[in-house]
């Protein structure tokens, strides 16, 4: 599961970086700019979800140590 989340994180990072680079190359108020902004938002949401899944997976994998 963690391997899939890391692969998705890599893909989302690629999407965010590509979108940021395309923001400089597109004209304001053009359809290309709209698609770029939507891709940037989608990539950021996907990154946040992947980070949350990775952290949740690590938390579940760590054994709970009880000092009794």
mmCIF file of the N, C-alpha and C atoms, coordinates in Angstrom:
data_MODEL
# 
_entry.id   MODEL 
# 
loop_
_atom_site.group_PDB 
_atom_site.id 
_atom_site.type_symbol 
_atom_site.label_atom_id 
_atom_site.label_alt_id 
_atom_site.label_comp_id 
_atom_site.label_asym_id 
_atom_site.label_entity_id 
_atom_site.label_seq_id 
_atom_site.pdbx_PDB_ins_code 
_atom_site.Cartn_x 
_atom_site.Cartn_y 
_atom_site.Cartn_z 
_atom_site.occupancy 
_atom_site.B_iso_or_equiv 
_atom_site.pdbx_formal_charge 
_atom_site.auth_seq_id 
_atom_site.auth_comp_id 
_atom_site.auth_asym_id 
_atom_site.auth_atom_id 
_atom_site.pdbx_PDB_model_num 
ATOM 1   N N  . UNK A 1 1  ? 0.827  -1.196 0.000   1.00 0.00 ? 1  UNK A N  1 
ATOM 2   C CA . UNK A 1 1  ? 0.000  0.000  0.000   1.00 0.00 ? 1  UNK A CA 1 
ATOM 3   C C  . UNK A 1 1  ? 0.867  1.254  0.000   1.00 0.00 ? 1  UNK A C  1 
ATOM 4   N N  . UNK A 1 2  ? 1.922  1.220  0.810   1.00 0.00 ? 2  UNK A N  1 
ATOM 5   C CA . UNK A 1 2  ? 2.780  2.393  0.893   1.00 0.00 ? 2  UNK A CA 1 
ATOM 6   C C  . UNK A 1 2  ? 3.509  2.645  -0.425  1.00 0.00 ? 2  UNK A C  1 
ATOM 7   N N  . UNK A 1 3  ? 3.827  1.589  -1.151  1.00 0.00 ? 3  UNK A N  1 
ATOM 8   C CA . UNK A 1 3  ? 4.505  1.744  -2.434  1.00 0.00 ? 3  UNK A CA 1 
ATOM 9   C C  . UNK A 1 3  ? 3.578  2.458  -3.422  1.00 0.00 ? 3  UNK A C  1 
ATOM 10  N N  . UNK A 1 4  ? 2.305  2.103  -3.416  1.00 0.00 ? 4  UNK A N  1 
ATOM 11  C CA . UNK A 1 4  ? 1.350  2.768  -4.306  1.00 0.00 ? 4  UNK A CA 1 
ATOM 12  C C  . UNK A 1 4  ? 1.174  4.234  -3.928  1.00 0.00 ? 4  UNK A C  1 
ATOM 13  N N  . UNK A 1 5  ? 1.148  4.521  -2.643  1.00 0.00 ? 5  UNK A N  1 
ATOM 14  C CA . UNK A 1 5  ? 1.003  5.903  -2.200  1.00 0.00 ? 5  UNK A CA 1 
ATOM 15  C C  . UNK A 1 5  ? 2.228  6.725  -2.594  1.00 0.00 ? 5  UNK A C  1 
ATOM 16  N N  . UNK A 1 6  ? 3.400  6.133  -2.488  1.00 0.00 ? 6  UNK A N  1 
ATOM 17  C CA . UNK A 1 6  ? 4.616  6.851  -2.892  1.00 0.00 ? 6  UNK A CA 1 
ATOM 18  C C  . UNK A 1 6  ? 4.653  7.080  -4.398  1.00 0.00 ? 6  UNK A C  1 
ATOM 19  N N  . UNK A 1 7  ? 4.189  6.120  -5.173  1.00 0.00 ? 7  UNK A N  1 
ATOM 20  C CA . UNK A 1 7  ? 4.128  6.303  -6.623  1.00 0.00 ? 7  UNK A CA 1 
ATOM 21  C C  . UNK A 1 7  ? 3.128  7.406  -6.981  1.00 0.00 ? 7  UNK A C  1 
ATOM 22  N N  . UNK A 1 8  ? 1.993  7.420  -6.297  1.00 0.00 ? 8  UNK A N  1 
ATOM 23  C CA . UNK A 1 8  ? 1.010  8.474  -6.533  1.00 0.00 ? 8  UNK A CA 1 
ATOM 24  C C  . UNK A 1 8  ? 1.557  9.829  -6.113  1.00 0.00 ? 8  UNK A C  1 
ATOM 25  N N  . UNK A 1 9  ? 2.344  9.867  -5.038  1.00 0.00 ? 9  UNK A N  1 
ATOM 26  C CA . UNK A 1 9  ? 2.957  11.116 -4.597  1.00 0.00 ? 9  UNK A CA 1 
ATOM 27  C C  . UNK A 1 9  ? 3.949  11.633 -5.642  1.00 0.00 ? 9  UNK A C  1 
ATOM 28  N N  . UNK A 1 10 ? 4.705  10.736 -6.236  1.00 0.00 ? 10 UNK A N  1 
ATOM 29  C CA . UNK A 1 10 ? 5.634  11.123 -7.293  1.00 0.00 ? 10 UNK A CA 1 
ATOM 30  C C  . UNK A 1 10 ? 4.886  11.685 -8.494  1.00 0.00 ? 10 UNK A C  1 
ATOM 31  N N  . UNK A 1 11 ? 3.813  11.038 -8.881  1.00 0.00 ? 11 UNK A N  1 
ATOM 32  C CA . UNK A 1 11 ? 3.008  11.509 -10.005 1.00 0.00 ? 11 UNK A CA 1 
ATOM 33  C C  . UNK A 1 11 ? 2.367  12.861 -9.704  1.00 0.00 ? 11 UNK A C  1 
ATOM 34  N N  . UNK A 1 12 ? 1.862  13.025 -8.496  1.00 0.00 ? 12 UNK A N  1 
ATOM 35  C CA . UNK A 1 12 ? 1.254  14.294 -8.105  1.00 0.00 ? 12 UNK A CA 1 
ATOM 36  C C  . UNK A 1 12 ? 2.300  15.404 -8.065  1.00 0.00 ? 12 UNK A C  1 
ATOM 37  N N  . UNK A 1 13 ? 3.497  15.103 -7.606  1.00 0.00 ? 13 UNK A N  1 
ATOM 38  C CA . UNK A 1 13 ? 4.573  16.096 -7.587  1.00 0.00 ? 13 UNK A CA 1 
ATOM 39  C C  . UNK A 1 13 ? 4.933  16.528 -9.003  1.00 0.00 ? 13 UNK A C  1 
ATOM 40  N N  . UNK A 1 14 ? 4.996  15.578 -9.902  1.00 0.00 ? 14 UNK A N  1 
ATOM 41  C CA . UNK A 1 14 ? 5.264  15.886 -11.310 1.00 0.00 ? 14 UNK A CA 1 
ATOM 42  C C  . UNK A 1 14 ? 4.178  16.798 -11.880 1.00 0.00 ? 14 UNK A C  1 
ATOM 43  N N  . UNK A 1 15 ? 2.941  16.527 -11.527 1.00 0.00 ? 15 UNK A N  1 
ATOM 44  C CA . UNK A 1 15 ? 1.814  17.334 -12.000 1.00 0.00 ? 15 UNK A CA 1 
ATOM 45  C C  . UNK A 1 15 ? 1.890  18.751 -11.455 1.00 0.00 ? 15 UNK A C  1 
ATOM 46  N N  . UNK A 1 16 ? 2.227  18.896 -10.191 1.00 0.00 ? 16 UNK A N  1 
ATOM 47  C CA . UNK A 1 16 ? 2.316  20.225 -9.580  1.00 0.00 ? 16 UNK A CA 1 
ATOM 48  C C  . UNK A 1 16 ? 3.476  21.020 -10.186 1.00 0.00 ? 16 UNK A C  1 
ATOM 49  N N  . UNK A 1 17 ? 4.630  20.407 -10.322 1.00 0.00 ? 17 UNK A N  1 
ATOM 50  C CA . UNK A 1 17 ? 5.781  21.112 -10.885 1.00 0.00 ? 17 UNK A CA 1 
ATOM 51  C C  . UNK A 1 17 ? 5.520  21.512 -12.332 1.00 0.00 ? 17 UNK A C  1 
ATOM 52  N N  . UNK A 1 18 ? 4.941  20.606 -13.103 1.00 0.00 ? 18 UNK A N  1 
ATOM 53  C CA . UNK A 1 18 ? 4.611  20.937 -14.488 1.00 0.00 ? 18 UNK A CA 1 
ATOM 54  C C  . UNK A 1 18 ? 3.601  22.061 -14.583 1.00 0.00 ? 18 UNK A C  1 
ATOM 55  N N  . UNK A 1 19 ? 2.622  22.060 -13.707 1.00 0.00 ? 19 UNK A N  1 
ATOM 56  C CA . UNK A 1 19 ? 1.606  23.114 -13.706 1.00 0.00 ? 19 UNK A CA 1 
ATOM 57  C C  . UNK A 1 19 ? 2.216  24.460 -13.325 1.00 0.00 ? 19 UNK A C  1 
ATOM 58  N N  . UNK A 1 20 ? 3.108  24.447 -12.349 1.00 0.00 ? 20 UNK A N  1 
ATOM 59  C CA . UNK A 1 20 ? 3.762  25.696 -11.951 1.00 0.00 ? 20 UNK A CA 1 
ATOM 60  C C  . UNK A 1 20 ? 4.597  26.270 -13.087 1.00 0.00 ? 20 UNK A C  1 
ATOM 61  N N  . UNK A 1 21 ? 5.282  25.402 -13.815 1.00 0.00 ? 21 UNK A N  1 
ATOM 62  C CA . UNK A 1 21 ? 6.068  25.876 -14.957 1.00 0.00 ? 21 UNK A CA 1 
ATOM 63  C C  . UNK A 1 21 ? 5.171  26.405 -16.077 1.00 0.00 ? 21 UNK A C  1 
ATOM 64  N N  . UNK A 1 22 ? 4.029  25.761 -16.276 1.00 0.00 ? 22 UNK A N  1 
ATOM 65  C CA . UNK A 1 22 ? 3.120  26.193 -17.340 1.00 0.00 ? 22 UNK A CA 1 
ATOM 66  C C  . UNK A 1 22 ? 2.396  27.501 -17.003 1.00 0.00 ? 22 UNK A C  1 
ATOM 67  N N  . UNK A 1 23 ? 2.276  27.823 -15.722 1.00 0.00 ? 23 UNK A N  1 
ATOM 68  C CA . UNK A 1 23 ? 1.632  29.081 -15.348 1.00 0.00 ? 23 UNK A CA 1 
ATOM 69  C C  . UNK A 1 23 ? 2.377  30.275 -15.935 1.00 0.00 ? 23 UNK A C  1 
ATOM 70  N N  . UNK A 1 24 ? 3.695  30.179 -15.983 1.00 0.00 ? 24 UNK A N  1 
ATOM 71  C CA . UNK A 1 24 ? 4.489  31.271 -16.531 1.00 0.00 ? 24 UNK A CA 1 
ATOM 72  C C  . UNK A 1 24 ? 4.385  31.352 -18.059 1.00 0.00 ? 24 UNK A C  1 
ATOM 73  N N  . UNK A 1 25 ? 4.042  30.242 -18.696 1.00 0.00 ? 25 UNK A N  1 
ATOM 74  C CA . UNK A 1 25 ? 4.034  30.200 -20.153 1.00 0.00 ? 25 UNK A CA 1 
ATOM 75  C C  . UNK A 1 25 ? 2.659  30.463 -20.774 1.00 0.00 ? 25 UNK A C  1 
ATOM 76  N N  . UNK A 1 26 ? 1.607  30.515 -19.977 1.00 0.00 ? 26 UNK A N  1 
ATOM 77  C CA . UNK A 1 26 ? 0.271  30.706 -20.531 1.00 0.00 ? 26 UNK A CA 1 
ATOM 78  C C  . UNK A 1 26 ? -0.217 32.130 -20.304 1.00 0.00 ? 26 UNK A C  1 
ATOM 79  N N  . UNK A 1 27 ? -1.065 32.573 -21.204 1.00 0.00 ? 27 UNK A N  1 
ATOM 80  C CA . UNK A 1 27 ? -1.630 33.915 -21.108 1.00 0.00 ? 27 UNK A CA 1 
ATOM 81  C C  . UNK A 1 27 ? -2.780 33.929 -20.099 1.00 0.00 ? 27 UNK A C  1 
ATOM 82  N N  . UNK A 1 28 ? -2.908 35.014 -19.345 1.00 0.00 ? 28 UNK A N  1 
ATOM 83  C CA . UNK A 1 28 ? -4.027 35.115 -18.409 1.00 0.00 ? 28 UNK A CA 1 
ATOM 84  C C  . UNK A 1 28 ? -5.379 35.073 -19.133 1.00 0.00 ? 28 UNK A C  1 
ATOM 85  N N  . UNK A 1 29 ? -6.373 34.496 -18.492 1.00 0.00 ? 29 UNK A N  1 
ATOM 86  C CA . UNK A 1 29 ? -7.746 34.395 -18.992 1.00 0.00 ? 29 UNK A CA 1 
ATOM 87  C C  . UNK A 1 29 ? -7.855 33.577 -20.281 1.00 0.00 ? 29 UNK A C  1 
ATOM 88  N N  . UNK A 1 30 ? -6.950 32.622 -20.458 1.00 0.00 ? 30 UNK A N  1 
ATOM 89  C CA . UNK A 1 30 ? -7.036 31.737 -21.618 1.00 0.00 ? 30 UNK A CA 1 
ATOM 90  C C  . UNK A 1 30 ? -7.468 30.352 -21.146 1.00 0.00 ? 30 UNK A C  1 
ATOM 91  N N  . UNK A 1 31 ? -8.015 29.544 -22.049 1.00 0.00 ? 31 UNK A N  1 
ATOM 92  C CA . UNK A 1 31 ? -8.412 28.185 -21.655 1.00 0.00 ? 31 UNK A CA 1 
ATOM 93  C C  . UNK A 1 31 ? -7.234 27.343 -21.163 1.00 0.00 ? 31 UNK A C  1 
ATOM 94  N N  . UNK A 1 32 ? -6.067 27.564 -21.735 1.00 0.00 ? 32 UNK A N  1 
ATOM 95  C CA . UNK A 1 32 ? -4.883 26.818 -21.300 1.00 0.00 ? 32 UNK A CA 1 
ATOM 96  C C  . UNK A 1 32 ? -4.530 27.145 -19.849 1.00 0.00 ? 32 UNK A C  1 
ATOM 97  N N  . UNK A 1 33 ? -4.697 28.409 -19.490 1.00 0.00 ? 33 UNK A N  1 
ATOM 98  C CA . UNK A 1 33 ? -4.408 28.824 -18.104 1.00 0.00 ? 33 UNK A CA 1 
ATOM 99  C C  . UNK A 1 33 ? -5.398 28.175 -17.139 1.00 0.00 ? 33 UNK A C  1 
ATOM 100 N N  . UNK A 1 34 ? -6.664 28.087 -17.563 1.00 0.00 ? 34 UNK A N  1 
ATOM 101 C CA . UNK A 1 34 ? -7.686 27.474 -16.720 1.00 0.00 ? 34 UNK A CA 1 
ATOM 102 C C  . UNK A 1 34 ? -7.359 26.001 -16.460 1.00 0.00 ? 34 UNK A C  1 
ATOM 103 N N  . UNK A 1 35 ? -6.982 25.293 -17.504 1.00 0.00 ? 35 UNK A N  1 
ATOM 104 C CA . UNK A 1 35 ? -6.614 23.877 -17.364 1.00 0.00 ? 35 UNK A CA 1 
ATOM 105 C C  . UNK A 1 35 ? -5.382 23.735 -16.478 1.00 0.00 ? 35 UNK A C  1 
ATOM 106 N N  . UNK A 1 36 ? -4.429 24.648 -16.626 1.00 0.00 ? 36 UNK A N  1 
ATOM 107 C CA . UNK A 1 36 ? -3.223 24.611 -15.809 1.00 0.00 ? 36 UNK A CA 1 
ATOM 108 C C  . UNK A 1 36 ? -3.552 24.814 -14.335 1.00 0.00 ? 36 UNK A C  1 
ATOM 109 N N  . UNK A 1 37 ? -4.428 25.765 -14.035 1.00 0.00 ? 37 UNK A N  1 
ATOM 110 C CA . UNK A 1 37 ? -4.804 26.016 -12.642 1.00 0.00 ? 37 UNK A CA 1 
ATOM 111 C C  . UNK A 1 37 ? -5.564 24.828 -12.069 1.00 0.00 ? 37 UNK A C  1 
ATOM 112 N N  . UNK A 1 38 ? -6.451 24.240 -12.849 1.00 0.00 ? 38 UNK A N  1 
ATOM 113 C CA . UNK A 1 38 ? -7.188 23.056 -12.393 1.00 0.00 ? 38 UNK A CA 1 
ATOM 114 C C  . UNK A 1 38 ? -6.218 21.895 -12.136 1.00 0.00 ? 38 UNK A C  1 
ATOM 115 N N  . UNK A 1 39 ? -5.243 21.725 -13.003 1.00 0.00 ? 39 UNK A N  1 
ATOM 116 C CA . UNK A 1 39 ? -4.234 20.676 -12.802 1.00 0.00 ? 39 UNK A CA 1 
ATOM 117 C C  . UNK A 1 39 ? -3.408 20.935 -11.560 1.00 0.00 ? 39 UNK A C  1 
ATOM 118 N N  . UNK A 1 40 ? -3.087 22.188 -11.312 1.00 0.00 ? 40 UNK A N  1 
ATOM 119 C CA . UNK A 1 40 ? -2.324 22.540 -10.125 1.00 0.00 ? 40 UNK A CA 1 
ATOM 120 C C  . UNK A 1 40 ? -3.110 22.233 -8.852  1.00 0.00 ? 40 UNK A C  1 
ATOM 121 N N  . UNK A 1 41 ? -4.368 22.589 -8.840  1.00 0.00 ? 41 UNK A N  1 
ATOM 122 C CA . UNK A 1 41 ? -5.214 22.315 -7.678  1.00 0.00 ? 41 UNK A CA 1 
ATOM 123 C C  . UNK A 1 41 ? -5.386 20.809 -7.484  1.00 0.00 ? 41 UNK A C  1 
ATOM 124 N N  . UNK A 1 42 ? -5.652 20.097 -8.563  1.00 0.00 ? 42 UNK A N  1 
ATOM 125 C CA . UNK A 1 42 ? -5.797 18.639 -8.474  1.00 0.00 ? 42 UNK A CA 1 
ATOM 126 C C  . UNK A 1 42 ? -4.530 17.960 -7.996  1.00 0.00 ? 42 UNK A C  1 
ATOM 127 N N  . UNK A 1 43 ? -3.382 18.412 -8.478  1.00 0.00 ? 43 UNK A N  1 
ATOM 128 C CA . UNK A 1 43 ? -2.111 17.847 -8.031  1.00 0.00 ? 43 UNK A CA 1 
ATOM 129 C C  . UNK A 1 43 ? -1.848 18.121 -6.565  1.00 0.00 ? 43 UNK A C  1 
ATOM 130 N N  . UNK A 1 44 ? -2.183 19.329 -6.113  1.00 0.00 ? 44 UNK A N  1 
ATOM 131 C CA . UNK A 1 44 ? -1.987 19.669 -4.704  1.00 0.00 ? 44 UNK A CA 1 
ATOM 132 C C  . UNK A 1 44 ? -2.894 18.832 -3.804  1.00 0.00 ? 44 UNK A C  1 
ATOM 133 N N  . UNK A 1 45 ? -4.131 18.626 -4.234  1.00 0.00 ? 45 UNK A N  1 
ATOM 134 C CA . UNK A 1 45 ? -5.053 17.784 -3.461  1.00 0.00 ? 45 UNK A CA 1 
ATOM 135 C C  . UNK A 1 45 ? -4.556 16.336 -3.434  1.00 0.00 ? 45 UNK A C  1 
ATOM 136 N N  . UNK A 1 46 ? -4.082 15.850 -4.563  1.00 0.00 ? 46 UNK A N  1 
ATOM 137 C CA . UNK A 1 46 ? -3.563 14.484 -4.627  1.00 0.00 ? 46 UNK A CA 1 
ATOM 138 C C  . UNK A 1 46 ? -2.325 14.331 -3.750  1.00 0.00 ? 46 UNK A C  1 
ATOM 139 N N  . UNK A 1 47 ? -1.460 15.348 -3.724  1.00 0.00 ? 47 UNK A N  1 
ATOM 140 C CA . UNK A 1 47 ? -0.280 15.298 -2.866  1.00 0.00 ? 47 UNK A CA 1 
ATOM 141 C C  . UNK A 1 47 ? -0.681 15.235 -1.396  1.00 0.00 ? 47 UNK A C  1 
ATOM 142 N N  . UNK A 1 48 ? -1.638 16.056 -1.016  1.00 0.00 ? 48 UNK A N  1 
ATOM 143 C CA . UNK A 1 48 ? -2.092 16.063 0.382   1.00 0.00 ? 48 UNK A CA 1 
ATOM 144 C C  . UNK A 1 48 ? -2.690 14.712 0.765   1.00 0.00 ? 48 UNK A C  1 
ATOM 145 N N  . UNK A 1 49 ? -3.469 14.127 -0.133  1.00 0.00 ? 49 UNK A N  1 
ATOM 146 C CA . UNK A 1 49 ? -4.068 12.820 0.141   1.00 0.00 ? 49 UNK A CA 1 
ATOM 147 C C  . UNK A 1 49 ? -2.994 11.732 0.259   1.00 0.00 ? 49 UNK A C  1 
ATOM 148 N N  . UNK A 1 50 ? -1.991 11.785 -0.600  1.00 0.00 ? 50 UNK A N  1 
ATOM 149 C CA . UNK A 1 50 ? -0.920 10.790 -0.549  1.00 0.00 ? 50 UNK A CA 1 
ATOM 150 C C  . UNK A 1 50 ? -0.115 10.907 0.734   1.00 0.00 ? 50 UNK A C  1 
ATOM 151 N N  . UNK A 1 51 ? 0.198  12.128 1.126   1.00 0.00 ? 51 UNK A N  1 
ATOM 152 C CA . UNK A 1 51 ? 0.942  12.321 2.369   1.00 0.00 ? 51 UNK A CA 1 
ATOM 153 C C  . UNK A 1 51 ? 0.125  11.805 3.551   1.00 0.00 ? 51 UNK A C  1 
ATOM 154 N N  . UNK A 1 52 ? -1.170 12.090 3.545   1.00 0.00 ? 52 UNK A N  1 
ATOM 155 C CA . UNK A 1 52 ? -2.028 11.604 4.633   1.00 0.00 ? 52 UNK A CA 1 
ATOM 156 C C  . UNK A 1 52 ? -2.068 10.074 4.656   1.00 0.00 ? 52 UNK A C  1 
ATOM 157 N N  . UNK A 1 53 ? -2.167 9.448  3.504   1.00 0.00 ? 53 UNK A N  1 
ATOM 158 C CA . UNK A 1 53 ? -2.187 7.984  3.445   1.00 0.00 ? 53 UNK A CA 1 
ATOM 159 C C  . UNK A 1 53 ? -0.869 7.382  3.905   1.00 0.00 ? 53 UNK A C  1 
ATOM 160 N N  . UNK A 1 54 ? 0.236  7.986  3.526   1.00 0.00 ? 54 UNK A N  1 
ATOM 161 C CA . UNK A 1 54 ? 1.542  7.475  3.945   1.00 0.00 ? 54 UNK A CA 1 
ATOM 162 C C  . UNK A 1 54 ? 1.684  7.593  5.457   1.00 0.00 ? 54 UNK A C  1 
ATOM 163 N N  . UNK A 1 55 ? 1.304  8.741  6.002   1.00 0.00 ? 55 UNK A N  1 
ATOM 164 C CA . UNK A 1 55 ? 1.417  8.923  7.459   1.00 0.00 ? 55 UNK A CA 1 
ATOM 165 C C  . UNK A 1 55 ? 0.485  7.979  8.205   1.00 0.00 ? 55 UNK A C  1 
ATOM 166 N N  . UNK A 1 56 ? -0.724 7.791  7.693   1.00 0.00 ? 56 UNK A N  1 
ATOM 167 C CA . UNK A 1 56 ? -1.669 6.877  8.322   1.00 0.00 ? 56 UNK A CA 1 
ATOM 168 C C  . UNK A 1 56 ? -1.140 5.443  8.269   1.00 0.00 ? 56 UNK A C  1 
ATOM 169 N N  . UNK A 1 57 ? -0.567 5.059  7.141   1.00 0.00 ? 57 UNK A N  1 
ATOM 170 C CA . UNK A 1 57 ? -0.007 3.719  7.006   1.00 0.00 ? 57 UNK A CA 1 
ATOM 171 C C  . UNK A 1 57 ? 1.151  3.476  7.945   1.00 0.00 ? 57 UNK A C  1 
ATOM 172 N N  . UNK A 1 58 ? 1.987  4.482  8.123   1.00 0.00 ? 58 UNK A N  1 
ATOM 173 C CA . UNK A 1 58 ? 3.107  4.328  9.047   1.00 0.00 ? 58 UNK A CA 1 
ATOM 174 C C  . UNK A 1 58 ? 2.631  4.257  10.489  1.00 0.00 ? 58 UNK A C  1 
ATOM 175 N N  . UNK A 1 59 ? 1.609  5.026  10.804  1.00 0.00 ? 59 UNK A N  1 
ATOM 176 C CA . UNK A 1 59 ? 1.081  5.015  12.171  1.00 0.00 ? 59 UNK A CA 1 
ATOM 177 C C  . UNK A 1 59 ? 0.480  3.650  12.495  1.00 0.00 ? 59 UNK A C  1 
ATOM 178 N N  . UNK A 1 60 ? -0.205 3.044  11.535  1.00 0.00 ? 60 UNK A N  1 
ATOM 179 C CA . UNK A 1 60 ? -0.810 1.730  11.765  1.00 0.00 ? 60 UNK A CA 1 
ATOM 180 C C  . UNK A 1 60 ? 0.262  0.639  11.825  1.00 0.00 ? 60 UNK A C  1 
ATOM 181 N N  . UNK A 1 61 ? 1.361  0.806  11.108  1.00 0.00 ? 61 UNK A N  1 
ATOM 182 C CA . UNK A 1 61 ? 2.404  -0.221 11.067  1.00 0.00 ? 61 UNK A CA 1 
ATOM 183 C C  . UNK A 1 61 ? 3.238  -0.226 12.331  1.00 0.00 ? 61 UNK A C  1 
ATOM 184 N N  . UNK A 1 62 ? 3.372  0.931  12.986  1.00 0.00 ? 62 UNK A N  1 
ATOM 185 C CA . UNK A 1 62 ? 4.175  0.995  14.207  1.00 0.00 ? 62 UNK A CA 1 
ATOM 186 C C  . UNK A 1 62 ? 3.433  0.335  15.359  1.00 0.00 ? 62 UNK A C  1 
ATOM 187 N N  . UNK A 1 63 ? 4.101  -0.570 16.047  1.00 0.00 ? 63 UNK A N  1 
ATOM 188 C CA . UNK A 1 63 ? 3.441  -1.196 17.205  1.00 0.00 ? 63 UNK A CA 1 
ATOM 189 C C  . UNK A 1 63 ? 3.304  -0.203 18.343  1.00 0.00 ? 63 UNK A C  1 
ATOM 190 N N  . UNK A 1 64 ? 2.231  -0.314 19.043  1.00 0.00 ? 64 UNK A N  1 
ATOM 191 C CA . UNK A 1 64 ? 1.980  0.564  20.188  1.00 0.00 ? 64 UNK A CA 1 
ATOM 192 C C  . UNK A 1 64 ? 2.728  -0.021 21.389  1.00 0.00 ? 64 UNK A C  1 
ATOM 193 N N  . UNK A 1 65 ? 3.605  0.772  21.957  1.00 0.00 ? 65 UNK A N  1 
ATOM 194 C CA . UNK A 1 65 ? 4.341  0.278  23.116  1.00 0.00 ? 65 UNK A CA 1 
ATOM 195 C C  . UNK A 1 65 ? 3.659  0.772  24.384  1.00 0.00 ? 65 UNK A C  1 
ATOM 196 N N  . UNK A 1 66 ? 3.305  -0.175 25.221  1.00 0.00 ? 66 UNK A N  1 
ATOM 197 C CA . UNK A 1 66 ? 2.649  0.160  26.483  1.00 0.00 ? 66 UNK A CA 1 
ATOM 198 C C  . UNK A 1 66 ? 3.608  -0.165 27.614  1.00 0.00 ? 66 UNK A C  1 
ATOM 199 N N  . UNK A 1 67 ? 3.859  0.822  28.432  1.00 0.00 ? 67 UNK A N  1 
ATOM 200 C CA . UNK A 1 67 ? 4.727  0.615  29.589  1.00 0.00 ? 67 UNK A CA 1 
ATOM 201 C C  . UNK A 1 67 ? 3.877  0.221  30.779  1.00 0.00 ? 67 UNK A C  1 
ATOM 202 N N  . UNK A 1 68 ? 3.820  -1.074 31.053  1.00 0.00 ? 68 UNK A N  1 
ATOM 203 C CA . UNK A 1 68 ? 3.017  -1.555 32.191  1.00 0.00 ? 68 UNK A CA 1 
ATOM 204 C C  . UNK A 1 68 ? 3.884  -2.264 33.182  1.00 0.00 ? 68 UNK A C  1 
# 
